[in-house]
């Protein structure tokens, strides 16, 4: 499975891990959940360890955990961290998304 993080996203995730007592087993969980205005929405969180059936990706020294359901929708995903007048947060560029909405965290396939 291919997934990339921009240098800014890597820096932010590493900062979150450092702030919240990240252990060597900890990592970024990236998942897709039904919902949002377009059908699916992205979720990111810091997890203490992977679940039993997670795919574990290593990117720039970070561990990324992806569950099997989410993996089918995330191949090729690029995660960035952006700051704008509207606020700051993770931004997702997904080549599998057929559409999305203005919030940037909801998509259709």
Phi and psi restraints in degrees (range 20) as a CNS / XPLOR table:
assign (resid 1 and name C) (resid 2 and name N)
       (resid 2 and name CA) (resid 2 and name C) 1.0 -99.6 20.0 2
assign (resid 2 and name N) (resid 2 and name CA)
       (resid 2 and name C) (resid 3 and name N) 1.0 133.2 20.0 2
assign (resid 2 and name C) (resid 3 and name N)
       (resid 3 and name CA) (resid 3 and name C) 1.0 -155.0 20.0 2
assign (resid 3 and name N) (resid 3 and name CA)
       (resid 3 and name C) (resid 4 and name N) 1.0 136.5 20.0 2
assign (resid 3 and name C) (resid 4 and name N)
       (resid 4 and name CA) (resid 4 and name C) 1.0 -123.9 20.0 2
assign (resid 4 and name N) (resid 4 and name CA)
       (resid 4 and name C) (resid 5 and name N) 1.0 152.4 20.0 2
assign (resid 4 and name C) (resid 5 and name N)
       (resid 5 and name CA) (resid 5 and name C) 1.0 -122.9 20.0 2
assign (resid 5 and name N) (resid 5 and name CA)
       (resid 5 and name C) (resid 6 and name N) 1.0 136.0 20.0 2
assign (resid 5 and name C) (resid 6 and name N)
       (resid 6 and name CA) (resid 6 and name C) 1.0 -71.5 20.0 2
assign (resid 6 and name N) (resid 6 and name CA)
       (resid 6 and name C) (resid 7 and name N) 1.0 162.2 20.0 2
assign (resid 6 and name C) (resid 7 and name N)
       (resid 7 and name CA) (resid 7 and name C) 1.0 -56.2 20.0 2
assign (resid 7 and name N) (resid 7 and name CA)
       (resid 7 and name C) (resid 8 and name N) 1.0 -36.4 20.0 2
assign (resid 7 and name C) (resid 8 and name N)
       (resid 8 and name CA) (resid 8 and name C) 1.0 -65.6 20.0 2
assign (resid 8 and name N) (resid 8 and name CA)
       (resid 8 and name C) (resid 9 and name N) 1.0 -41.9 20.0 2
assign (resid 8 and name C) (resid 9 and name N)
       (resid 9 and name CA) (resid 9 and name C) 1.0 -64.7 20.0 2
assign (resid 9 and name N) (resid 9 and name CA)
       (resid 9 and name C) (resid 10 and name N) 1.0 -41.8 20.0 2
assign (resid 9 and name C) (resid 10 and name N)
       (resid 10 and name CA) (resid 10 and name C) 1.0 -59.5 20.0 2
assign (resid 10 and name N) (resid 10 and name CA)
       (resid 10 and name C) (resid 11 and name N) 1.0 -45.8 20.0 2
assign (resid 10 and name C) (resid 11 and name N)
       (resid 11 and name CA) (resid 11 and name C) 1.0 -60.5 20.0 2
assign (resid 11 and name N) (resid 11 and name CA)
       (resid 11 and name C) (resid 12 and name N) 1.0 -42.9 20.0 2
assign (resid 11 and name C) (resid 12 and name N)
       (resid 12 and name CA) (resid 12 and name C) 1.0 -67.8 20.0 2
assign (resid 12 and name N) (resid 12 and name CA)
       (resid 12 and name C) (resid 13 and name N) 1.0 -43.4 20.0 2
assign (resid 12 and name C) (resid 13 and name N)
       (resid 13 and name CA) (resid 13 and name C) 1.0 -63.5 20.0 2
assign (resid 13 and name N) (resid 13 and name CA)
       (resid 13 and name C) (resid 14 and name N) 1.0 -44.0 20.0 2
assign (resid 13 and name C) (resid 14 and name N)
       (resid 14 and name CA) (resid 14 and name C) 1.0 -61.4 20.0 2
assign (resid 14 and name N) (resid 14 and name CA)
       (resid 14 and name C) (resid 15 and name N) 1.0 -38.5 20.0 2
assign (resid 14 and name C) (resid 15 and name N)
       (resid 15 and name CA) (resid 15 and name C) 1.0 -62.9 20.0 2
assign (resid 15 and name N) (resid 15 and name CA)
       (resid 15 and name C) (resid 16 and name N) 1.0 -43.2 20.0 2
assign (resid 15 and name C) (resid 16 and name N)
       (resid 16 and name CA) (resid 16 and name C) 1.0 -62.1 20.0 2
assign (resid 16 and name N) (resid 16 and name CA)
       (resid 16 and name C) (resid 17 and name N) 1.0 -43.9 20.0 2
assign (resid 16 and name C) (resid 17 and name N)
       (resid 17 and name CA) (resid 17 and name C) 1.0 -62.5 20.0 2
assign (resid 17 and name N) (resid 17 and name CA)
       (resid 17 and name C) (resid 18 and name N) 1.0 -43.3 20.0 2
assign (resid 17 and name C) (resid 18 and name N)
       (resid 18 and name CA) (resid 18 and name C) 1.0 -63.6 20.0 2
assign (resid 18 and name N) (resid 18 and name CA)
       (resid 18 and name C) (resid 19 and name N) 1.0 -41.9 20.0 2
assign (resid 18 and name C) (resid 19 and name N)
       (resid 19 and name CA) (resid 19 and name C) 1.0 -67.2 20.0 2
assign (resid 19 and name N) (resid 19 and name CA)
       (resid 19 and name C) (resid 20 and name N) 1.0 -35.9 20.0 2
assign (resid 19 and name C) (resid 20 and name N)
       (resid 20 and name CA) (resid 20 and name C) 1.0 -103.5 20.0 2
assign (resid 20 and name N) (resid 20 and name CA)
       (resid 20 and name C) (resid 21 and name N) 1.0 26.1 20.0 2
assign (resid 20 and name C) (resid 21 and name N)
       (resid 21 and name CA) (resid 21 and name C) 1.0 65.2 20.0 2
assign (resid 21 and name N) (resid 21 and name CA)
       (resid 21 and name C) (resid 22 and name N) 1.0 42.5 20.0 2
assign (resid 21 and name C) (resid 22 and name N)
       (resid 22 and name CA) (resid 22 and name C) 1.0 -59.0 20.0 2
assign (resid 22 and name N) (resid 22 and name CA)
       (resid 22 and name C) (resid 23 and name N) 1.0 134.6 20.0 2
assign (resid 22 and name C) (resid 23 and name N)
       (resid 23 and name CA) (resid 23 and name C) 1.0 -101.1 20.0 2
assign (resid 23 and name N) (resid 23 and name CA)
       (resid 23 and name C) (resid 24 and name N) 1.0 172.0 20.0 2
assign (resid 23 and name C) (resid 24 and name N)
       (resid 24 and name CA) (resid 24 and name C) 1.0 -59.1 20.0 2
assign (resid 24 and name N) (resid 24 and name CA)
       (resid 24 and name C) (resid 25 and name N) 1.0 -24.4 20.0 2
assign (resid 24 and name C) (resid 25 and name N)
       (resid 25 and name CA) (resid 25 and name C) 1.0 -82.4 20.0 2
assign (resid 25 and name N) (resid 25 and name CA)
       (resid 25 and name C) (resid 26 and name N) 1.0 -16.9 20.0 2
assign (resid 25 and name C) (resid 26 and name N)
       (resid 26 and name CA) (resid 26 and name C) 1.0 -73.0 20.0 2
assign (resid 26 and name N) (resid 26 and name CA)
       (resid 26 and name C) (resid 27 and name N) 1.0 158.5 20.0 2
assign (resid 26 and name C) (resid 27 and name N)
       (resid 27 and name CA) (resid 27 and name C) 1.0 -169.3 20.0 2
assign (resid 27 and name N) (resid 27 and name CA)
       (resid 27 and name C) (resid 28 and name N) 1.0 -177.4 20.0 2
assign (resid 27 and name C) (resid 28 and name N)
       (resid 28 and name CA) (resid 28 and name C) 1.0 -91.4 20.0 2
assign (resid 28 and name N) (resid 28 and name CA)
       (resid 28 and name C) (resid 29 and name N) 1.0 123.6 20.0 2
assign (resid 28 and name C) (resid 29 and name N)
       (resid 29 and name CA) (resid 29 and name C) 1.0 -93.5 20.0 2
assign (resid 29 and name N) (resid 29 and name CA)
       (resid 29 and name C) (resid 30 and name N) 1.0 124.8 20.0 2
assign (resid 29 and name C) (resid 30 and name N)
       (resid 30 and name CA) (resid 30 and name C) 1.0 -116.3 20.0 2
assign (resid 30 and name N) (resid 30 and name CA)
       (resid 30 and name C) (resid 31 and name N) 1.0 125.0 20.0 2
assign (resid 30 and name C) (resid 31 and name N)
       (resid 31 and name CA) (resid 31 and name C) 1.0 -142.8 20.0 2
assign (resid 31 and name N) (resid 31 and name CA)
       (resid 31 and name C) (resid 32 and name N) 1.0 165.9 20.0 2
assign (resid 31 and name C) (resid 32 and name N)
       (resid 32 and name CA) (resid 32 and name C) 1.0 -119.8 20.0 2
assign (resid 32 and name N) (resid 32 and name CA)
       (resid 32 and name C) (resid 33 and name N) 1.0 131.6 20.0 2
assign (resid 32 and name C) (resid 33 and name N)
       (resid 33 and name CA) (resid 33 and name C) 1.0 -124.6 20.0 2
assign (resid 33 and name N) (resid 33 and name CA)
       (resid 33 and name C) (resid 34 and name N) 1.0 143.3 20.0 2
assign (resid 33 and name C) (resid 34 and name N)
       (resid 34 and name CA) (resid 34 and name C) 1.0 -61.5 20.0 2
assign (resid 34 and name N) (resid 34 and name CA)
       (resid 34 and name C) (resid 35 and name N) 1.0 137.8 20.0 2
assign (resid 34 and name C) (resid 35 and name N)
       (resid 35 and name CA) (resid 35 and name C) 1.0 138.1 20.0 2
assign (resid 35 and name N) (resid 35 and name CA)
       (resid 35 and name C) (resid 36 and name N) 1.0 -165.7 20.0 2
assign (resid 35 and name C) (resid 36 and name N)
       (resid 36 and name CA) (resid 36 and name C) 1.0 76.3 20.0 2
assign (resid 36 and name N) (resid 36 and name CA)
       (resid 36 and name C) (resid 37 and name N) 1.0 173.7 20.0 2
assign (resid 36 and name C) (resid 37 and name N)
       (resid 37 and name CA) (resid 37 and name C) 1.0 -75.7 20.0 2
assign (resid 37 and name N) (resid 37 and name CA)
       (resid 37 and name C) (resid 38 and name N) 1.0 -13.6 20.0 2
assign (resid 37 and name C) (resid 38 and name N)
       (resid 38 and name CA) (resid 38 and name C) 1.0 -113.6 20.0 2
assign (resid 38 and name N) (resid 38 and name CA)
       (resid 38 and name C) (resid 39 and name N) 1.0 1.4 20.0 2
assign (resid 38 and name C) (resid 39 and name N)
       (resid 39 and name CA) (resid 39 and name C) 1.0 119.6 20.0 2
assign (resid 39 and name N) (resid 39 and name CA)
       (resid 39 and name C) (resid 40 and name N) 1.0 -41.8 20.0 2
assign (resid 39 and name C) (resid 40 and name N)
       (resid 40 and name CA) (resid 40 and name C) 1.0 -132.3 20.0 2
assign (resid 40 and name N) (resid 40 and name CA)
       (resid 40 and name C) (resid 41 and name N) 1.0 152.5 20.0 2
assign (resid 40 and name C) (resid 41 and name N)
       (resid 41 and name CA) (resid 41 and name C) 1.0 -136.4 20.0 2
assign (resid 41 and name N) (resid 41 and name CA)
       (resid 41 and name C) (resid 42 and name N) 1.0 149.1 20.0 2
assign (resid 41 and name C) (resid 42 and name N)
       (resid 42 and name CA) (resid 42 and name C) 1.0 -83.0 20.0 2
assign (resid 42 and name N) (resid 42 and name CA)
       (resid 42 and name C) (resid 43 and name N) 1.0 147.3 20.0 2
assign (resid 42 and name C) (resid 43 and name N)
       (resid 43 and name CA) (resid 43 and name C) 1.0 -134.2 20.0 2
assign (resid 43 and name N) (resid 43 and name CA)
       (resid 43 and name C) (resid 44 and name N) 1.0 137.2 20.0 2
assign (resid 43 and name C) (resid 44 and name N)
       (resid 44 and name CA) (resid 44 and name C) 1.0 -128.7 20.0 2
assign (resid 44 and name N) (resid 44 and name CA)
       (resid 44 and name C) (resid 45 and name N) 1.0 143.4 20.0 2
assign (resid 44 and name C) (resid 45 and name N)
       (resid 45 and name CA) (resid 45 and name C) 1.0 -158.3 20.0 2
assign (resid 45 and name N) (resid 45 and name CA)
       (resid 45 and name C) (resid 46 and name N) 1.0 160.8 20.0 2
assign (resid 45 and name C) (resid 46 and name N)
       (resid 46 and name CA) (resid 46 and name C) 1.0 -93.7 20.0 2
assign (resid 46 and name N) (resid 46 and name CA)
       (resid 46 and name C) (resid 47 and name N) 1.0 127.1 20.0 2
assign (resid 46 and name C) (resid 47 and name N)
       (resid 47 and name CA) (resid 47 and name C) 1.0 -116.2 20.0 2
assign (resid 47 and name N) (resid 47 and name CA)
       (resid 47 and name C) (resid 48 and name N) 1.0 146.9 20.0 2
assign (resid 47 and name C) (resid 48 and name N)
       (resid 48 and name CA) (resid 48 and name C) 1.0 -69.5 20.0 2
assign (resid 48 and name N) (resid 48 and name CA)
       (resid 48 and name C) (resid 49 and name N) 1.0 -29.5 20.0 2
assign (resid 48 and name C) (resid 49 and name N)
       (resid 49 and name CA) (resid 49 and name C) 1.0 -164.8 20.0 2
assign (resid 49 and name N) (resid 49 and name CA)
       (resid 49 and name C) (resid 50 and name N) 1.0 161.2 20.0 2
assign (resid 49 and name C) (resid 50 and name N)
       (resid 50 and name CA) (resid 50 and name C) 1.0 -72.6 20.0 2
assign (resid 50 and name N) (resid 50 and name CA)
       (resid 50 and name C) (resid 51 and name N) 1.0 158.1 20.0 2
assign (resid 50 and name C) (resid 51 and name N)
       (resid 51 and name CA) (resid 51 and name C) 1.0 -84.2 20.0 2
assign (resid 51 and name N) (resid 51 and name CA)
       (resid 51 and name C) (resid 52 and name N) 1.0 166.8 20.0 2
assign (resid 51 and name C) (resid 52 and name N)
       (resid 52 and name CA) (resid 52 and name C) 1.0 -56.5 20.0 2
assign (resid 52 and name N) (resid 52 and name CA)
       (resid 52 and name C) (resid 53 and name N) 1.0 -37.3 20.0 2
assign (resid 52 and name C) (resid 53 and name N)
       (resid 53 and name CA) (resid 53 and name C) 1.0 -106.5 20.0 2
assign (resid 53 and name N) (resid 53 and name CA)
       (resid 53 and name C) (resid 54 and name N) 1.0 13.6 20.0 2
assign (resid 53 and name C) (resid 54 and name N)
       (resid 54 and name CA) (resid 54 and name C) 1.0 -68.9 20.0 2
assign (resid 54 and name N) (resid 54 and name CA)
       (resid 54 and name C) (resid 55 and name N) 1.0 147.2 20.0 2
assign (resid 54 and name C) (resid 55 and name N)
       (resid 55 and name CA) (resid 55 and name C) 1.0 -85.9 20.0 2
assign (resid 55 and name N) (resid 55 and name CA)
       (resid 55 and name C) (resid 56 and name N) 1.0 133.9 20.0 2
assign (resid 55 and name C) (resid 56 and name N)
       (resid 56 and name CA) (resid 56 and name C) 1.0 -112.1 20.0 2
assign (resid 56 and name N) (resid 56 and name CA)
       (resid 56 and name C) (resid 57 and name N) 1.0 117.0 20.0 2
assign (resid 56 and name C) (resid 57 and name N)
       (resid 57 and name CA) (resid 57 and name C) 1.0 -104.6 20.0 2
assign (resid 57 and name N) (resid 57 and name CA)
       (resid 57 and name C) (resid 58 and name N) 1.0 144.1 20.0 2
assign (resid 57 and name C) (resid 58 and name N)
       (resid 58 and name CA) (resid 58 and name C) 1.0 -113.4 20.0 2
assign (resid 58 and name N) (resid 58 and name CA)
       (resid 58 and name C) (resid 59 and name N) 1.0 118.5 20.0 2
assign (resid 58 and name C) (resid 59 and name N)
       (resid 59 and name CA) (resid 59 and name C) 1.0 -134.5 20.0 2
assign (resid 59 and name N) (resid 59 and name CA)
       (resid 59 and name C) (resid 60 and name N) 1.0 120.4 20.0 2
assign (resid 59 and name C) (resid 60 and name N)
       (resid 60 and name CA) (resid 60 and name C) 1.0 53.2 20.0 2
assign (resid 60 and name N) (resid 60 and name CA)
       (resid 60 and name C) (resid 61 and name N) 1.0 37.4 20.0 2
assign (resid 60 and name C) (resid 61 and name N)
       (resid 61 and name CA) (resid 61 and name C) 1.0 81.7 20.0 2
assign (resid 61 and name N) (resid 61 and name CA)
       (resid 61 and name C) (resid 62 and name N) 1.0 1.0 20.0 2
assign (resid 61 and name C) (resid 62 and name N)
       (resid 62 and name CA) (resid 62 and name C) 1.0 -102.5 20.0 2
assign (resid 62 and name N) (resid 62 and name CA)
       (resid 62 and name C) (resid 63 and name N) 1.0 146.0 20.0 2
assign (resid 62 and name C) (resid 63 and name N)
       (resid 63 and name CA) (resid 63 and name C) 1.0 -95.8 20.0 2
assign (resid 63 and name N) (resid 63 and name CA)
       (resid 63 and name C) (resid 64 and name N) 1.0 132.9 20.0 2
assign (resid 63 and name C) (resid 64 and name N)
       (resid 64 and name CA) (resid 64 and name C) 1.0 -120.9 20.0 2
assign (resid 64 and name N) (resid 64 and name CA)
       (resid 64 and name C) (resid 65 and name N) 1.0 127.8 20.0 2
assign (resid 64 and name C) (resid 65 and name N)
       (resid 65 and name CA) (resid 65 and name C) 1.0 -106.4 20.0 2
assign (resid 65 and name N) (resid 65 and name CA)
       (resid 65 and name C) (resid 66 and name N) 1.0 129.5 20.0 2
assign (resid 65 and name C) (resid 66 and name N)
       (resid 66 and name CA) (resid 66 and name C) 1.0 -133.5 20.0 2
assign (resid 66 and name N) (resid 66 and name CA)
       (resid 66 and name C) (resid 67 and name N) 1.0 124.3 20.0 2
assign (resid 66 and name C) (resid 67 and name N)
       (resid 67 and name CA) (resid 67 and name C) 1.0 -76.5 20.0 2
assign (resid 67 and name N) (resid 67 and name CA)
       (resid 67 and name C) (resid 68 and name N) 1.0 159.2 20.0 2
assign (resid 67 and name C) (resid 68 and name N)
       (resid 68 and name CA) (resid 68 and name C) 1.0 -58.3 20.0 2
assign (resid 68 and name N) (resid 68 and name CA)
       (resid 68 and name C) (resid 69 and name N) 1.0 -39.5 20.0 2
assign (resid 68 and name C) (resid 69 and name N)
       (resid 69 and name CA) (resid 69 and name C) 1.0 -61.6 20.0 2
assign (resid 69 and name N) (resid 69 and name CA)
       (resid 69 and name C) (resid 70 and name N) 1.0 -46.3 20.0 2
assign (resid 69 and name C) (resid 70 and name N)
       (resid 70 and name CA) (resid 70 and name C) 1.0 -69.3 20.0 2
assign (resid 70 and name N) (resid 70 and name CA)
       (resid 70 and name C) (resid 71 and name N) 1.0 -33.9 20.0 2
assign (resid 70 and name C) (resid 71 and name N)
       (resid 71 and name CA) (resid 71 and name C) 1.0 -55.5 20.0 2
assign (resid 71 and name N) (resid 71 and name CA)
       (resid 71 and name C) (resid 72 and name N) 1.0 -36.7 20.0 2
assign (resid 71 and name C) (resid 72 and name N)
       (resid 72 and name CA) (resid 72 and name C) 1.0 -64.7 20.0 2
assign (resid 72 and name N) (resid 72 and name CA)
       (resid 72 and name C) (resid 73 and name N) 1.0 -21.0 20.0 2
assign (resid 72 and name C) (resid 73 and name N)
       (resid 73 and name CA) (resid 73 and name C) 1.0 -104.5 20.0 2
assign (resid 73 and name N) (resid 73 and name CA)
       (resid 73 and name C) (resid 74 and name N) 1.0 -4.6 20.0 2
assign (resid 73 and name C) (resid 74 and name N)
       (resid 74 and name CA) (resid 74 and name C) 1.0 -112.5 20.0 2
assign (resid 74 and name N) (resid 74 and name CA)
       (resid 74 and name C) (resid 75 and name N) 1.0 -1.3 20.0 2
assign (resid 74 and name C) (resid 75 and name N)
       (resid 75 and name CA) (resid 75 and name C) 1.0 -62.4 20.0 2
assign (resid 75 and name N) (resid 75 and name CA)
       (resid 75 and name C) (resid 76 and name N) 1.0 125.1 20.0 2
assign (resid 75 and name C) (resid 76 and name N)
       (resid 76 and name CA) (resid 76 and name C) 1.0 91.4 20.0 2
assign (resid 76 and name N) (resid 76 and name CA)
       (resid 76 and name C) (resid 77 and name N) 1.0 -0.1 20.0 2
assign (resid 76 and name C) (resid 77 and name N)
       (resid 77 and name CA) (resid 77 and name C) 1.0 -64.3 20.0 2
assign (resid 77 and name N) (resid 77 and name CA)
       (resid 77 and name C) (resid 78 and name N) 1.0 138.4 20.0 2
assign (resid 77 and name C) (resid 78 and name N)
       (resid 78 and name CA) (resid 78 and name C) 1.0 -114.8 20.0 2
assign (resid 78 and name N) (resid 78 and name CA)
       (resid 78 and name C) (resid 79 and name N) 1.0 128.9 20.0 2
assign (resid 78 and name C) (resid 79 and name N)
       (resid 79 and name CA) (resid 79 and name C) 1.0 -109.7 20.0 2
assign (resid 79 and name N) (resid 79 and name CA)
       (resid 79 and name C) (resid 80 and name N) 1.0 129.4 20.0 2
assign (resid 79 and name C) (resid 80 and name N)
       (resid 80 and name CA) (resid 80 and name C) 1.0 -124.5 20.0 2
assign (resid 80 and name N) (resid 80 and name CA)
       (resid 80 and name C) (resid 81 and name N) 1.0 167.0 20.0 2
assign (resid 80 and name C) (resid 81 and name N)
       (resid 81 and name CA) (resid 81 and name C) 1.0 -124.4 20.0 2
assign (resid 81 and name N) (resid 81 and name CA)
       (resid 81 and name C) (resid 82 and name N) 1.0 120.9 20.0 2
assign (resid 81 and name C) (resid 82 and name N)
       (resid 82 and name CA) (resid 82 and name C) 1.0 -121.4 20.0 2
assign (resid 82 and name N) (resid 82 and name CA)
       (resid 82 and name C) (resid 83 and name N) 1.0 152.2 20.0 2
assign (resid 82 and name C) (resid 83 and name N)
       (resid 83 and name CA) (resid 83 and name C) 1.0 -126.3 20.0 2
assign (resid 83 and name N) (resid 83 and name CA)
       (resid 83 and name C) (resid 84 and name N) 1.0 129.3 20.0 2
assign (resid 83 and name C) (resid 84 and name N)
       (resid 84 and name CA) (resid 84 and name C) 1.0 -143.2 20.0 2
assign (resid 84 and name N) (resid 84 and name CA)
       (resid 84 and name C) (resid 85 and name N) 1.0 -177.8 20.0 2
assign (resid 84 and name C) (resid 85 and name N)
       (resid 85 and name CA) (resid 85 and name C) 1.0 -62.5 20.0 2
assign (resid 85 and name N) (resid 85 and name CA)
       (resid 85 and name C) (resid 86 and name N) 1.0 -25.7 20.0 2
assign (resid 85 and name C) (resid 86 and name N)
       (resid 86 and name CA) (resid 86 and name C) 1.0 -84.2 20.0 2
assign (resid 86 and name N) (resid 86 and name CA)
       (resid 86 and name C) (resid 87 and name N) 1.0 -6.3 20.0 2
assign (resid 86 and name C) (resid 87 and name N)
       (resid 87 and name CA) (resid 87 and name C) 1.0 130.0 20.0 2
assign (resid 87 and name N) (resid 87 and name CA)
       (resid 87 and name C) (resid 88 and name N) 1.0 -168.9 20.0 2
assign (resid 87 and name C) (resid 88 and name N)
       (resid 88 and name CA) (resid 88 and name C) 1.0 -133.9 20.0 2
assign (resid 88 and name N) (resid 88 and name CA)
       (resid 88 and name C) (resid 89 and name N) 1.0 155.4 20.0 2
assign (resid 88 and name C) (resid 89 and name N)
       (resid 89 and name CA) (resid 89 and name C) 1.0 167.8 20.0 2
assign (resid 89 and name N) (resid 89 and name CA)
       (resid 89 and name C) (resid 90 and name N) 1.0 -179.6 20.0 2
assign (resid 89 and name C) (resid 90 and name N)
       (resid 90 and name CA) (resid 90 and name C) 1.0 -75.0 20.0 2
assign (resid 90 and name N) (resid 90 and name CA)
       (resid 90 and name C) (resid 91 and name N) 1.0 142.0 20.0 2
assign (resid 90 and name C) (resid 91 and name N)
       (resid 91 and name CA) (resid 91 and name C) 1.0 -121.9 20.0 2
assign (resid 91 and name N) (resid 91 and name CA)
       (resid 91 and name C) (resid 92 and name N) 1.0 144.2 20.0 2
assign (resid 91 and name C) (resid 92 and name N)
       (resid 92 and name CA) (resid 92 and name C) 1.0 -121.9 20.0 2
assign (resid 92 and name N) (resid 92 and name CA)
       (resid 92 and name C) (resid 93 and name N) 1.0 131.9 20.0 2
assign (resid 92 and name C) (resid 93 and name N)
       (resid 93 and name CA) (resid 93 and name C) 1.0 -119.3 20.0 2
assign (resid 93 and name N) (resid 93 and name CA)
       (resid 93 and name C) (resid 94 and name N) 1.0 109.8 20.0 2
assign (resid 93 and name C) (resid 94 and name N)
       (resid 94 and name CA) (resid 94 and name C) 1.0 -118.5 20.0 2
assign (resid 94 and name N) (resid 94 and name CA)
       (resid 94 and name C) (resid 95 and name N) 1.0 114.0 20.0 2
assign (resid 94 and name C) (resid 95 and name N)
       (resid 95 and name CA) (resid 95 and name C) 1.0 -66.5 20.0 2
assign (resid 95 and name N) (resid 95 and name CA)
       (resid 95 and name C) (resid 96 and name N) 1.0 -16.3 20.0 2
assign (resid 95 and name C) (resid 96 and name N)
       (resid 96 and name CA) (resid 96 and name C) 1.0 -85.4 20.0 2
assign (resid 96 and name N) (resid 96 and name CA)
       (resid 96 and name C) (resid 97 and name N) 1.0 -14.7 20.0 2
assign (resid 96 and name C) (resid 97 and name N)
       (resid 97 and name CA) (resid 97 and name C) 1.0 -73.5 20.0 2
assign (resid 97 and name N) (resid 97 and name CA)
       (resid 97 and name C) (resid 98 and name N) 1.0 127.7 20.0 2
assign (resid 97 and name C) (resid 98 and name N)
       (resid 98 and name CA) (resid 98 and name C) 1.0 -86.8 20.0 2
assign (resid 98 and name N) (resid 98 and name CA)
       (resid 98 and name C) (resid 99 and name N) 1.0 -18.4 20.0 2
assign (resid 98 and name C) (resid 99 and name N)
       (resid 99 and name CA) (resid 99 and name C) 1.0 -170.1 20.0 2
assign (resid 99 and name N) (resid 99 and name CA)
       (resid 99 and name C) (resid 100 and name N) 1.0 174.2 20.0 2
assign (resid 99 and name C) (resid 100 and name N)
       (resid 100 and name CA) (resid 100 and name C) 1.0 -159.6 20.0 2
assign (resid 100 and name N) (resid 100 and name CA)
       (resid 100 and name C) (resid 101 and name N) 1.0 -167.4 20.0 2
assign (resid 100 and name C) (resid 101 and name N)
       (resid 101 and name CA) (resid 101 and name C) 1.0 -131.4 20.0 2
assign (resid 101 and name N) (resid 101 and name CA)
       (resid 101 and name C) (resid 102 and name N) 1.0 177.9 20.0 2
assign (resid 101 and name C) (resid 102 and name N)
       (resid 102 and name CA) (resid 102 and name C) 1.0 -64.7 20.0 2
assign (resid 102 and name N) (resid 102 and name CA)
       (resid 102 and name C) (resid 103 and name N) 1.0 -22.6 20.0 2
assign (resid 102 and name C) (resid 103 and name N)
       (resid 103 and name CA) (resid 103 and name C) 1.0 -71.5 20.0 2
assign (resid 103 and name N) (resid 103 and name CA)
       (resid 103 and name C) (resid 104 and name N) 1.0 -23.9 20.0 2
assign (resid 103 and name C) (resid 104 and name N)
       (resid 104 and name CA) (resid 104 and name C) 1.0 81.3 20.0 2
assign (resid 104 and name N) (resid 104 and name CA)
       (resid 104 and name C) (resid 105 and name N) 1.0 -3.5 20.0 2
assign (resid 104 and name C) (resid 105 and name N)
       (resid 105 and name CA) (resid 105 and name C) 1.0 -117.8 20.0 2
assign (resid 105 and name N) (resid 105 and name CA)
       (resid 105 and name C) (resid 106 and name N) 1.0 12.4 20.0 2
assign (resid 105 and name C) (resid 106 and name N)
       (resid 106 and name CA) (resid 106 and name C) 1.0 -129.2 20.0 2
assign (resid 106 and name N) (resid 106 and name CA)
       (resid 106 and name C) (resid 107 and name N) 1.0 142.8 20.0 2
assign (resid 106 and name C) (resid 107 and name N)
       (resid 107 and name CA) (resid 107 and name C) 1.0 -152.4 20.0 2
assign (resid 107 and name N) (resid 107 and name CA)
       (resid 107 and name C) (resid 108 and name N) 1.0 165.8 20.0 2
assign (resid 107 and name C) (resid 108 and name N)
       (resid 108 and name CA) (resid 108 and name C) 1.0 -120.9 20.0 2
assign (resid 108 and name N) (resid 108 and name CA)
       (resid 108 and name C) (resid 109 and name N) 1.0 156.6 20.0 2
